[in-house]
Amino acid sequence: MKLNQTLNLIAIAFVVLFSACKPQTEKKIFLPIIGEKKLSNTDTIYHTIGDFSFTNQFGEIVTNKTVENKIFVADFFFATCQSICPQMSGNLRDVQKAFENDDSLLILCHTVNPMHDTVEVLNAYGQKYEAKKNKWHFLTGDKKQIYDLAKTSYLVNAFEDDGTPEGFLHSELLLLIDKKGRIRGMYDGTDKVQVTKLIKDIKLLKQEVY
């Protein structure tokens, strides 16, 4: 009787030990994936950011290759904006500070007024907010590409001559994009609480296994 009980205990211990040592292959997703989803056979195809090519405040070309295998935060602004842009840029400075020494996190800010926001203008704007080279990119380029990218890729608004005193309308949202180019979060860039959540969500996203 005692021998049977001992064998049973050994068997249970072996199962527990084997389960503990078994590799965890289940993929865990902590944040939602925003945008349309399509089914292809057994795979799910998620909405991703389309191809782009812009020039940053240092005259360097920034493309999808720049953010390849990196997490990044994106938004839309213009340098002469006196309403929400200063708040958004000030809060993005906090995001930059939180990941100052982390090369896997970038920030991309797209101007909605590229005719005015030249490389020189963006460079001065970036200095105002202590933007670090190779960390925080202020981007200018073809207006149509910028507006199309806002609408079709980032799923936010960007308009010219909307009737406001400043002549441009753009979203106050900060977009969190993962290493696969998928939108994983949208945050009010004028709200400190939302920006704090963004910083926490970036840390959470960095724990994901791709």
C-alpha positions as CSV (number, residue, x, y, z in Angstrom):
1,M,0.0,0.0,0.0
2,K,2.7,2.4,1.0
3,L,4.7,1.5,-2.1
4,N,1.7,2.4,-4.3
5,Q,1.3,5.7,-2.6
6,T,5.0,6.5,-3.0
7,L,4.9,5.6,-6.7
8,N,1.8,7.8,-7.1
9,L,3.6,10.8,-5.4
10,I,6.6,10.3,-7.7
11,A,4.4,10.2,-10.8
12,I,2.6,13.5,-9.7
13,A,6.0,15.1,-9.0
14,F,7.3,14.1,-12.4
15,V,4.2,15.6,-14.2
16,V,4.5,18.9,-12.2
17,L,8.2,19.1,-13.0
18,F,7.7,18.3,-16.7
19,S,5.0,21.0,-16.9
20,A,7.2,23.6,-15.3
21,C,10.0,22.8,-17.7
22,K,7.9,22.8,-20.8
23,P,8.6,25.7,-23.1
24,Q,5.9,28.4,-23.2
25,T,5.0,28.7,-26.8
26,E,1.7,30.6,-26.4
27,K,1.9,34.2,-27.8
28,K,0.6,36.7,-25.4
29,I,-0.8,40.1,-26.6
30,F,-1.2,42.7,-23.9
31,L,-2.5,45.6,-25.9
32,P,-5.2,45.7,-28.6
33,I,-4.4,45.8,-32.3
34,I,-6.4,48.7,-33.8
35,G,-7.7,48.8,-37.4
36,E,-9.3,46.4,-39.8
37,K,-8.5,42.7,-39.7
38,K,-8.6,40.3,-42.6
39,L,-8.5,36.5,-42.5
40,S,-6.2,34.7,-45.0
41,N,-6.4,30.9,-44.6
42,T,-5.5,30.4,-41.0
43,D,-3.7,33.7,-40.5
44,T,-5.0,37.1,-39.5
45,I,-3.7,40.1,-41.4
46,Y,-3.8,43.3,-39.3
47,H,-3.8,46.9,-40.4
48,T,-0.3,48.3,-40.7
49,I,1.3,51.7,-41.4
50,G,2.0,52.1,-45.2
51,D,5.2,52.9,-46.9
52,F,6.5,56.5,-46.4
53,S,9.6,58.6,-47.2
54,F,10.1,62.0,-45.5
55,T,12.9,64.4,-44.5
56,N,13.7,65.1,-40.9
57,Q,15.0,68.2,-39.2
58,F,18.6,67.3,-40.0
59,G,17.9,66.9,-43.7
60,E,18.0,63.1,-43.4
61,I,15.6,60.7,-45.2
62,V,13.3,58.8,-42.8
63,T,11.5,55.8,-44.2
64,N,9.9,52.5,-43.0
65,K,13.4,51.1,-42.8
66,T,14.2,53.7,-40.1
67,V,11.5,52.2,-37.8
68,E,12.0,48.6,-38.8
69,N,11.9,46.3,-35.7
70,K,11.3,49.4,-33.5
71,I,8.4,50.7,-31.5
72,F,7.5,54.2,-32.3
73,V,5.1,57.0,-31.3
74,A,3.7,59.2,-34.1
75,D,1.7,62.4,-34.3
76,F,0.7,65.3,-36.6
77,F,1.5,69.0,-35.9
78,F,2.8,72.2,-37.4
79,A,5.4,74.5,-36.2
80,T,3.3,77.7,-36.0
81,C,0.4,76.0,-34.2
82,Q,-0.4,77.9,-30.9
83,S,-3.2,75.7,-29.7
84,I,-2.6,72.0,-29.0
85,C,0.8,71.5,-30.6
86,P,2.9,73.0,-27.8
87,Q,1.1,70.8,-25.3
88,M,1.6,67.7,-27.4
89,S,5.3,68.5,-28.1
90,G,5.9,69.2,-24.4
91,N,4.3,65.9,-23.4
92,L,6.3,64.0,-26.1
93,R,9.5,65.5,-24.5
94,D,8.4,63.5,-21.4
95,V,8.1,60.4,-23.5
96,Q,11.6,60.9,-24.9
97,K,13.0,61.4,-21.5
98,A,11.4,58.1,-20.3
99,F,13.2,56.2,-23.0
100,E,16.2,58.5,-23.5
101,N,18.7,55.6,-23.6
102,D,16.5,53.1,-25.3
103,D,17.3,52.8,-29.0
104,S,14.3,50.6,-29.7
105,L,11.9,53.5,-29.2
106,L,11.5,56.4,-31.7
107,I,9.2,59.4,-32.1
108,L,7.9,60.6,-35.5
109,C,6.1,64.0,-35.8
110,H,4.7,64.8,-39.2
111,T,4.0,68.4,-40.1
112,V,0.7,69.2,-41.8
113,N,2.1,72.4,-43.2
114,P,5.1,71.3,-45.2
115,M,5.2,74.4,-47.3
116,H,6.2,76.4,-44.3
117,D,7.9,73.8,-42.1
118,T,11.2,73.4,-43.9
119,V,14.2,71.5,-42.5
120,E,15.5,74.7,-40.9
121,V,12.1,75.5,-39.3
122,L,11.8,71.9,-38.0
123,N,15.3,72.0,-36.6
124,A,14.6,75.1,-34.6
125,Y,11.3,73.6,-33.4
126,G,13.1,70.4,-32.4
127,Q,15.7,72.3,-30.4
128,K,13.0,74.2,-28.5
129,Y,11.7,70.8,-27.2
130,E,15.2,69.3,-26.7
131,A,14.6,66.6,-29.4
132,K,17.5,64.2,-29.6
133,K,19.0,63.2,-32.9
134,N,18.1,59.7,-34.0
135,K,15.5,59.6,-31.3
136,W,12.9,62.2,-32.2
137,H,12.2,63.0,-35.9
138,F,10.2,66.0,-37.1
139,L,9.2,65.2,-40.6
140,T,8.3,67.2,-43.7
141,G,7.7,66.1,-47.3
142,D,4.9,65.8,-49.9
143,K,1.7,67.2,-48.5
144,K,-0.5,64.7,-50.2
145,Q,1.5,61.8,-48.9
146,I,1.4,63.2,-45.4
147,Y,-2.4,63.7,-45.5
148,D,-3.0,60.3,-47.0
149,L,-0.8,58.6,-44.5
150,A,-2.7,60.3,-41.6
151,K,-6.0,59.1,-43.0
152,T,-5.3,55.7,-44.4
153,S,-2.4,54.5,-42.2
154,Y,-2.7,56.2,-38.8
155,L,-6.5,56.5,-39.0
156,V,-6.5,60.2,-37.9
157,N,-7.5,63.5,-39.5
158,A,-5.2,66.1,-41.2
159,F,-6.8,68.9,-43.2
160,E,-5.7,72.3,-44.7
161,D,-7.9,75.5,-44.7
162,D,-10.6,74.0,-42.4
163,G,-11.9,77.4,-41.3
164,T,-10.0,77.6,-38.0
165,P,-7.9,80.7,-37.3
166,E,-4.7,78.7,-37.8
167,G,-5.8,77.3,-41.1
168,F,-5.1,73.6,-40.3
169,L,-6.9,70.8,-38.5
170,H,-5.0,67.8,-37.2
171,S,-5.6,65.1,-34.6
172,E,-4.5,65.6,-31.0
173,L,-3.8,61.8,-30.8
174,L,-0.5,60.2,-30.2
175,L,-0.3,56.8,-32.0
176,L,1.6,53.9,-30.5
177,I,3.0,51.6,-33.2
178,D,4.6,48.2,-32.6
179,K,7.6,46.5,-34.3
180,K,5.3,45.1,-37.0
181,G,3.9,48.5,-37.9
182,R,0.5,47.9,-36.2
183,I,-1.4,50.5,-34.2
184,R,-1.5,49.4,-30.6
185,G,-2.8,52.5,-28.8
186,M,-4.3,56.0,-29.3
187,Y,-3.8,58.7,-26.6
188,D,-4.8,62.3,-26.2
189,G,-1.5,64.1,-26.5
190,T,-2.7,67.1,-24.5
191,D,-3.6,65.1,-21.5
192,K,-0.8,64.3,-19.0
193,V,-2.7,61.3,-17.6
194,Q,-3.1,59.8,-21.1
195,V,0.6,60.4,-21.8
196,T,1.6,58.7,-18.6
197,K,-0.6,55.7,-19.8
198,L,1.3,55.8,-23.1
199,I,4.6,55.5,-21.3
200,K,3.3,52.6,-19.3
201,D,1.9,50.9,-22.5
202,I,5.2,51.3,-24.3
203,K,6.9,49.4,-21.4
204,L,4.2,46.8,-21.6
205,L,4.6,46.5,-25.4
206,K,8.3,45.9,-25.0
207,Q,7.5,42.7,-23.1
208,E,5.7,41.2,-26.0
209,V,7.2,38.2,-27.8
210,Y,7.0,38.5,-31.6
